[in-house]
Amino acid sequence: MNETTTYPYRPKSLLAALATGFFLLCALFMGHEALNNHVGLVINGLIELDSTGATGFYWLIALLSLGLVAFGLASVRASLMPERNVTLAPNAVIVPASILSRATTTIPLADIVNLSLQTGRYPLLHIHHNGGTTKLAQRFFEDKDRFGDFLARLQAAIQALNAASQVSVGPTRWEDR
């Protein structure tokens, strides 16, 4: 493989914005409940809290929701960054260091020792290499076909580089999964 292929890799803007909005509403509602609480709380008949305990519980839920709002805002920011890509170069794969970071990690193809695909509702590709394991989520690619194309090209590049089959790459087509 002598060509470089680039795939946009970012959270979906609408989904990130909706989740952020939901948790903002949760934080506001629970903060309101905490400010106006004068009664106790019974949770599933197992935990009984007096009014002070219930108020503390409501504040805890409000703070946790605000934490998720902060993460959601970072996800919205990441979804709007145009330079967030996964790049398959002739000798390496270049991936974002994390979903919220502008930094990248370069993994030489020769350092990849195994690829594994965690299937399910949100497939996750594990790239095991000499420096550790890097995970790429299918949901951050533009669509399932782009993820499949990336996986097929990565497998082909590794197989071409390691003709002696030193790397376990699994099926060579996304459709085989």
N, C-alpha and C positions, 0 to 999 in steps of 0.2 A: 504494500500500500504506500503510494507516494503522494497522496493527496491529504489535505487537511479538511476535516469536516467539523462544522460548528453547529451546536444545537442550543437554542435558548433554554435556560434552566432557571425558572423562578416560580415563586408561589403565584397562584391565580389571584389577580387583583380583586375581583368581585367577591370571591369566597373569603379572602382575608378581611375585606372591608365589612362584610356581613357578620363575620365572627367577632370582629372588633366592636361593632355596633351592639351586638347581642350582649357581650360581656360589659360594655359600658352601661347598658340598661340594667343589667343585673347589679352592678356596683351601685348605681344610683338608687335602685329600689331597696337594696339591702341597707344602704346608708340611711335612707329615709326611715326604714323600719327600726334601725338602731336608735336614731334620734328620737323617735316617737314611741318607743317601746315602754310599756308599764306592766307587762304581764310575763309570766313564765313561759316555758316551752317544753313540750314533751315530744321526743323524737322516737317514733315507732314503739312507743310504750316501754322502751328500754332505758332511755336517758331522760331524766327530769332536771330542768334548769329553772332556777328562780329568775326573777326579772333581770337581775344583774348579770347572771350567766347567759341568759337569752340575748341580752344586749351585746355582750362580748362576742357571742357566737355570730350575731348579725354583722358586727364590725369585722370579724375574721373573714366571713364570706365576702363582704364588700372589698376588703383589701386583696383577697385572692383574685377576685374579679378584676380589680384594677391592675394587678400583675399581668393577667391575661390580656388586658387592654394594651398594656405597654408592649407585650410580645406581638400582639396583633398589629400595632402601629409599625413596629419594626418589620413585620411581614409585608405590610402594605408598601413600605419604603423599598423593601427588597424586590417586590413584584414590579416596581416602577423603574428599577435600575436597568438600563439597556445593555450594559456590559456583562450581565450574569449569564454565562454560557458554559457548556461542557464542550471541550474541543478535543477531537481525536486527530492527533498529528501522526506523522509517519513513525515516530519512535516513542511517543508518550501520549497519555491522556491527561488533559488539564481540566481540573474540576474546581468549583468554588470550595474554599476551605470550610465554610459552614453556610447554612442557608441565609444567615443574616450578615455575612461578611463580604467585603469587596475583595479580600485576598483570595489567591488561588493556590492550589496544590498541584504540582506536576508529578505524575507517576510514570516513570519510564516503563514501557511495555515489557522490557526484559525483567523488571522487578516483580511483575504480577505472577503470583504463584497459583491462584485459583480464582474463579468467578463462581458465585452462587446466587441463585435467584430465589428470594423469599416470595412465594406467591400468596395470593389472597386478594382482598378488596383493593389494597394499595401495594402492588408489587414493589419490591425493594431489591436492587442489585448490590451485592456485597463484592467489592473488589479487594481481594486479599493480596497484599504486596509486602515486600521486605520492610516497609515502614509502618505496617499496621493494616487496618481495614478501613476502606472508604466506602460509604454507602450512598447510592444514588436512588432517589425515589422516582418512580414512573410518573407520579402526579405532578411533578415539577417540570416535566417535559411538555411541549406543546400539546401532544396527544399520544395515544398508545402506539401509533404507527411510527412516530419519530423515536420513541423509546426502543421499539423493536428494531428499527434501522440502526440505531446506535449500538445496541447489543450485538447484532449480527456483524456489523463492521468491526467492533472491538474483538469479537471472537475470531474473525477471519484474520485480523492483524496479528493477534497473538499466535494463532496457528501458523501463519506465514513466518513469523519470527522464530518460533520454536517447532520446527518441522519434526524434531525428535520426540514431540509430545511430552515435554517436561511439565506442561501446564494443563490442568484439567479444566476444560471450558464448557462441557456439557453440550446440549444440542446446538446446532449451528443456525437454526432458524427460530425466530420468535414464535411462529405458528406451532412449533413442536411442543411448546410449553403447555 
